[in-house]
Amino acid sequence: MSLKLAFEAFRVFIRTERLSVRAGTFLVHMAWVFFVAMLLWCGGFFSQASAAQPPRAALQYRDDVIRNARLEWGLSAPVADFAAQLHQESGWRPDAISPVGAQGLAQFMPATADWISQLMPGLNSREPFNPAWAIRALVSYDRWLWQRVSAANDCERMAMTLSGYNGGLGWVQRDRRLASQKGLDSTRWFGHVATVNAGRSTANWRENRHYPQRILHELAPRYLTWGGGSCVD
């Protein structure tokens, strides 16, 4: 081999080695970027998981919620829904009083607490500021409402139940009739009954629509370790 050919072969070898080094460096760089991205993603995942846990204030009531829910609804009770509802109502504060006078964990108005104490066995003591009474009353009233609505599935039915808890069963029935008149499906809350207003003020209507949405889709997933939910697996 001539000196010139040997020199050209050496140059090709060096160029190839440089490309290999560059490729290796690029692969190492990409691997590092991927590793950092995974760390950031995992950090976000664990932060979300942590944020999605029940608040500390809820933990002392866990057993009461599960026991009363199963007592009224059976072993397949949607415990997560009731826990989420209590979370929404009072933030787990047994001494909570709303600006309009709703009281306790379950935020019953005095007239509603009177009615429940007269109607439902075991609740005649009327103690809205007693957490045990409030929890039992909430799941009992939800059951009473549930038995008076029908829907396409349990998720839609629970949404109507919660709408009734928040604003009254009569409004749910009027909204369903209006939805049917408009050609909507009166057995479905989301996207159908929830879109119509049979006469409430705009503020009350918006609050009522937000209520089941937040409870069933935003808060209930936090409480799935307590029991099932109507709209979450």
C-alpha positions in Angstrom: 0.0 0.0 0.0 1.4 3.4 -1.0 1.9 6.1 1.6 -0.8 8.2 0.0 -3.4 5.3 0.3 -2.3 4.6 3.8 -2.8 8.3 4.7 -6.3 8.4 3.1 -7.3 5.2 5.0 -6.1 6.8 8.2 -8.2 10.0 7.5 -11.3 7.8 6.9 -10.7 6.0 10.1 -10.3 9.2 12.1 -13.5 10.6 10.5 -15.4 7.5 11.4 -14.2 7.5 14.9 -15.2 11.1 15.3 -18.7 10.4 14.0 -18.9 7.4 16.4 -17.8 9.6 19.3 -20.3 12.3 18.3 -23.1 9.7 17.9 -22.2 8.3 21.3 -22.1 11.7 22.9 -25.5 12.5 21.3 -27.0 9.2 22.6 -25.6 9.9 26.1 -27.0 13.4 25.9 -30.4 12.2 24.9 -30.4 9.5 27.6 -29.7 12.2 30.1 -32.5 14.4 28.8 -34.9 11.5 29.0 -33.7 10.7 32.6 -34.3 14.2 33.7 -37.7 14.4 32.0 -38.7 11.1 33.8 -37.6 12.6 37.1 -39.7 15.7 36.5 -42.7 13.6 35.4 -42.5 11.3 38.4 -42.2 14.3 40.7 -45.3 15.8 39.2 -47.1 12.4 39.4 -46.3 12.0 43.0 -47.2 15.6 43.8 -50.6 15.0 42.2 -51.1 11.8 44.0 -50.2 13.5 47.3 -52.6 16.4 46.5 -55.4 14.0 45.7 -55.4 12.3 49.1 -58.2 13.0 51.7 -57.3 16.0 53.9 -56.1 15.2 57.4 -59.3 16.5 58.9 -61.3 13.8 57.1 -59.5 10.9 58.5 -61.1 10.9 61.9 -64.5 10.5 60.2 -63.5 7.7 57.8 -65.0 4.8 59.9 -68.2 6.7 60.6 -68.7 7.5 56.9 -68.1 3.9 55.8 -70.3 2.4 58.6 -73.2 4.7 58.0 -73.0 4.5 54.3 -73.2 0.7 54.3 -75.9 0.7 56.9 -78.2 2.8 54.7 -77.0 1.7 51.2 -75.6 -1.8 51.7 -72.1 -3.1 51.3 -71.8 -1.7 47.8 -72.5 1.9 49.0 -70.8 4.6 47.0 -68.7 5.7 50.1 -66.4 7.9 48.0 -69.4 10.0 46.9 -70.6 10.7 50.4 -67.1 11.5 51.7 -66.7 13.9 48.7 -70.1 15.5 49.5 -69.1 16.1 53.1 -65.8 17.6 51.9 -67.7 19.9 49.6 -70.3 20.9 52.2 -68.2 21.8 55.1 -64.5 21.0 54.4 -64.9 18.4 57.3 -65.6 21.2 59.9 -68.3 20.0 62.3 -68.9 23.5 63.6 -69.3 25.1 60.2 -72.1 27.6 59.7 -72.7 29.0 56.2 -73.7 32.7 55.5 -77.3 31.5 55.0 -77.4 29.5 58.2 -76.6 25.9 57.1 -75.1 24.0 59.9 -72.5 21.3 60.7 -70.6 18.7 58.6 -73.6 18.1 56.3 -74.7 21.8 56.2 -78.4 21.2 56.8 -80.6 24.2 57.0 -82.5 24.2 60.3 -85.8 23.5 58.6 -84.3 20.5 56.8 -82.7 19.2 60.0 -86.1 19.4 61.7 -87.8 17.5 58.8 -85.1 14.8 58.7 -85.3 14.3 62.5 -89.0 13.7 62.2 -88.9 11.5 59.2 -86.0 9.2 59.6 -85.6 6.6 62.4 -82.5 7.1 64.5 -82.2 10.8 63.8 -84.9 12.2 66.0 -82.3 13.8 68.3 -81.7 16.6 65.7 -78.0 17.3 66.2 -76.6 19.0 63.1 -73.4 19.9 64.9 -72.8 16.3 66.0 -70.6 14.7 63.4 -72.1 11.2 63.9 -75.7 12.6 63.5 -74.7 14.7 60.5 -73.0 11.8 58.6 -76.0 9.5 59.2 -78.4 12.2 58.2 -76.5 13.0 55.0 -76.4 9.4 53.8 -80.0 8.8 54.8 -81.3 11.9 53.0 -79.2 11.0 49.9 -80.9 7.6 50.0 -84.3 9.2 50.3 -83.6 11.3 47.2 -82.1 8.4 45.3 -85.2 6.4 45.7 -87.2 9.2 44.1 -85.2 9.6 40.9 -84.5 7.3 38.0 -81.7 7.6 35.5 -79.7 5.9 32.8 -77.1 4.7 35.2 -75.8 5.1 38.7 -73.6 8.1 37.8 -76.4 10.1 36.3 -78.7 9.0 39.2 -76.3 10.1 41.8 -75.8 13.5 40.0 -79.6 14.0 40.2 -79.6 13.0 43.8 -76.9 15.5 44.7 -78.7 18.2 42.7 -81.7 17.5 44.8 -79.7 17.6 48.0 -78.3 21.0 47.1 -81.4 22.6 45.6 -84.4 20.5 46.3 -86.0 17.5 44.6 -88.8 19.7 43.1 -86.3 21.6 41.0 -84.8 18.3 39.7 -88.2 17.1 38.6 -89.0 20.5 36.9 -85.6 20.5 35.2 -86.2 16.9 33.9 -89.5 17.8 32.5 -88.1 20.8 30.7 -85.2 18.8 29.3 -87.7 16.3 27.9 -89.7 19.1 26.3 -86.5 20.3 24.6 -85.8 16.9 23.2 -83.0 16.1 25.7 -82.6 12.8 27.6 -84.3 13.3 30.9 -82.6 10.2 32.3 -79.1 11.8 31.9 -77.9 14.6 34.0 -74.6 15.5 32.4 -75.0 17.2 29.0 -78.8 17.0 29.2 -80.8 17.9 32.4 -77.9 19.9 33.7 -78.0 22.2 30.7 -81.6 23.5 31.3 -83.0 25.9 33.9 -86.6 25.6 34.8 -86.7 28.9 36.6 -83.9 29.3 39.2 -81.8 32.4 39.5 -78.7 32.3 37.5 -76.5 32.2 40.6 -78.5 29.3 42.2 -78.5 27.4 38.9 -74.8 27.7 38.5 -74.1 26.6 42.0 -76.4 23.6 41.6 -74.7 22.5 38.4 -71.3 22.9 39.9 -72.3 20.8 43.0 -72.6 17.3 41.5 -69.8 17.9 39.0 -67.3 18.8 41.7 -68.3 16.1 44.1 -68.5 13.2 41.6 -65.6 14.1 39.2 -63.2 16.1 41.2 -63.5 15.1 44.9 -64.7 11.5 44.9 -61.5 10.1 43.3 -59.7 11.3 46.5 -61.7 8.9 48.6 -61.7 5.7 46.6 -59.6 4.0 49.3 -62.7 4.4 51.5 -65.1 2.8 49.1 -66.5 3.0 45.6 -67.9 5.9 43.7 -70.8 6.2 41.3 -68.8 7.9 38.5 -65.3 6.6 39.0 -63.9 3.1 38.8 
